[in-house]
Amino acid sequence: MFSLLVTFRTITIKNDFCYVQTIGITYTYNGGKIQDAINDD
């Protein structure tokens, strides 16, 4: 997993993909765990 050093604005789950929208940046990773991404410093 990778670390996200940005503030989450909108989190949407689409099927098997975790769609994370950030401030002007969008990350998409298959089978990723959003909780781990948020808790990761």
Number of C-alpha atoms within 10 A of each C-alpha: 10 10 11 14 11 11 10 14 11 11 12 11 10 9 9 10 14 18 19 18 16 16 10 7 10 11 10 11 14 10 10 15 12 17 8 12 14 14 9 12 9
